Amino acid sequence: MNAAPLLLLAALAFSQIQGTPEECPAGSERIPTGNTLEPFHCKPFGSGQPPVLQMTPNFLKPHCPKGFEPEQSPGEKFRYRCIPVKRQDAEPELAPVLETTAPAKQKKKEAPTNFTAPVEYLRYTIKDQLQFDYPKDWKMINGWQDEVPTLYIEFDTGRQGKQVTVVVSKLTPVEPGYEDMDAAIEHEKEYQNAADAGSGRIAGFPARVTALANSSKTAYVRLGADDYLTLSYSAPEDLYKTFEPVYKRLLQSFKIAKTFKGVP
């Protein structure tokens, strides 16, 4: 007997035993999807499904805390990052501060290439809490009343992609996703391959610093047993050294009030 029919019979018998992985239960039909990881779904007959069920994985977008939103970050390690919701600048209710807006500049057709560190600074104050200097022409977004109190300061380079930013945040156990300072540092080192960049005191409080070479730097300032601040700086690799003096000015000018909640 020819071997081909024998092989065909064997394959049919094996299929009957194992079952076809693409079979659906009685009363349902296969609907192809646009997701290669899950190529079809079983749906009841007559359910009105489109000929192709488009599925977009949702695991790429993080769940951001209140006052923040996901922003696509092409070319970076993660596709999305959480940034403060863009809105009109708001002054802190606790104290008046210096004017932080500057006249809008006309955008150039070509992205600028020559940058220098700023020379003019403003002093930002939240009464009975903190104070620091930041560049006069940089944009300040105040989210200090959000679930995770945050001040977001940005210099728009006029180029596409990552901008130069300074972020000040306060972390306390009452906030969603809170983790203590030591755990946060270890997770940054583990997940982002950050390295220890020294320790010391900022505004008289103990601090530890982590860094990603020519990319970012974060100072963790311990206020008490549980509360702490993070003072972060990040910039495109070619501009990191140029604007690093802004971060040094932030650390040197930073002051914390004795009445600041969380300070023992």
N, C-alpha and C positions, 0 to 999 in steps of 0.2 A: 504493500500500500504506500502511496505517495506520502512523504513526510509533511508537506504543507497542510493538507487537510487535518492531519493529526494535531499539528500545532494550533490550528484555528479552533478545533474542538476543545483543546486544553485551555486556550485563552477564554473561550466562552464559559466553560465550566468554572474557571477561577473567578470570572466576573460575577457569576451568579452567587458564588459563595461569599465573596468580599463585598459585593454591592458597589454601585457607581458613586464615587464621592460627590458628584454633582447632582444626584437625585434629590428631589424635594418631597416632603410628606404628601400624602393623598390630599387633593383639593387645593394644592398650591403649585406655583410655577417659578422657574428661575428668572430673575431680572438681573441682567449684567450691570455692573457698577463701573464708575470711573476710577476706582481705587485698586491698584495692582495687588495690594496686600489682602484685599477681600473682594475678589473678582465678581461675585454674584451674591444675591440675597434671595431667599425664598419668600414669596408674597402670595396671599390667597388669590385665586382666579377672580378676575373682574374687580380688582382693588383700585383700578384707575392709575396704576403706576406708569411713569413714562417708559419708553423703550429702553432707555439707559438711565440708571439711577446714579446721579452724580454725587459722590461722597468725598468730602474734603476732610482729611484728618484734622482734629482740633487740638492735638497734643502739642503743636508747635507754639501756640499762643499761651503765655503764662496768665494766671489769674492774678491781676494786679490789685493792690489795696485801694481803698477809697481815695480819690484825689489823684490817682495815677491811671495811665492807659498804656497798652502795648504799642510799641513803635517798631516797625520792621528795621532790621539792622543787617543789610546784605554785606557779605564779606567778613562778618565777625563770627566769633565762635558759636553764638546762639543767634537764631533768626530774629528773635524779638527781645526787647528789653522794656522794663517799666519806666516810664517817664512821667513827671507831673502833667496833669491835664492842662493844655494850653488855654489860657484865659487872660482877662485883663489883670494887670498888676494890682495887688492889694497890699495896703500897708498894714502892719500888725496892729491889732486893736489895743495892745498894751502900752504902746508908746509911739510918739511921732518919730519919723526918721527923715533923713535927707532925701531930697528928690532923687529918684533912681532911674528916670527915663531920660533918654536923649533924643534929639531930633532924628527922624528917620533919614537914613543915608540912601542916596540913589544907588541902586545896584548896578554894578558894571557888567558889561556884556561878557567880559572875560574874567574868569576867577583870578583874584589877586594872588601873587606868588611871594611878595616881599612882606614879611610881618616883623614887628618889633614888639617887645614887651611894653605894656602900658606904663605911663609915668604919673597919671592923675588917678587918685583914689577917692572914694567916698567911705564914710564910716557908717555902718549899718548897726542899729541898736534896737533890741527888744528889751524894754524896761524890765529891770529886776530879773533878767535871764542871761542874755549874752550880748556881745559886741565884737565886731571885727571890721577890717577894711577889705574893700573889693574894688576892681577897676571902674572908673567913672562911666565909661561907655559900654559896659557889659549889661546884658539884660538880666534883671532880677525877677524871679517868680516866687511869690511868697505862699507856701503851703503849710505854714506853721500851725494852722488850726485843723489840719487833716488828721486822720487816724494815726499816720506816721508823720509827725511834724518834720517838715522838710523845707529848706531854702535851696532853690535851684538857680545857679548863676551861669550864664552862657555867653560866649563870644562867637558871633556868627562870622565864619571865615568867608562866606560867599561861595563856598565850594560845596559840592555834593558830598554826602556821607557824614562821617563822624565829625562833630564840632568840639571846640574846647569848652570844657565844663568844670564847674566847682559845685559840689553838693554838700550841704550840712544837714544831718538828720539826727533826731533824738530817738533812742530805742528804750522802751520800758516794757515790763511784763504784761501790761494791759493791752498791748497792740497785737493784732493778728499775726501769726507766724513768728512771734518773738523767739529769739534764742540768745542765751547769755553771751557776753563779749568773747570769752575764750573759745566757745563753740563756733561763733561766727568767724573768728579768725582762722580756726582750723578748717572750716568748710571752704573758706576762700582759698586757702592754700591747696586744699585737696581738689576742688572743682575747677579753679581757674589757674592753678599752677603758680599762685602768688608766692613770693618769698618774703621772709622777715627782713625788714629794712631798718631795724633799730627800735629802741625804746627810750623813754625819757619823761619829760613833763611838759604839758601844754596848758597854759593858763593856770599853772600850779597844780594840775591834776595828773596822775600817772597815765601814760599813754604808750601804745604800741603801734608800729607802722608796718604795713605790708606794701609790696610793690610788684608791678609787672613791668619789666624793662621797657623804657620808652613808650609806655602805654598808659599806665595809671598808677596812682599811689593813694593809700587810705590810712588815715590816722584814727585809731580807736581810743577815745578819751573816757576813762572810767570816772563816773560821777559818784557812785556809791556801790552798794552791794549788787544791785541789779541794773540800774540805769547807766546808760553810756551814750556818748555822741560819736558819730562818724563824720570825719572831714575828708572828702574825697576830691581827687583831681584826675582828669583824663583828657587826652588830646591825641590827634593823629600823630603817628610816629615822627613825621618830619617837623612837627611843630612842638613836640613835647618839651624839648630843652628851651625853646624860645619863650614859652609861657610858664615855665616852672617857677620863675620868680613870683608870679601871682600866688601860687600855692604857699611859697615860703612866707610871703607877706601875710597871708591868711593865718598861718600858724603863729607867727610872731605877734600879730596884733590881737589875737583871739583872747577874749576875757569872759569869764563866767562869774555871775553874781552869786554871792553867798546865799541869797534868797531863792536861787533857782531850785525848783522842785527836783528832788533826787539827790541834791547835795547834802551830805550829812552835816 
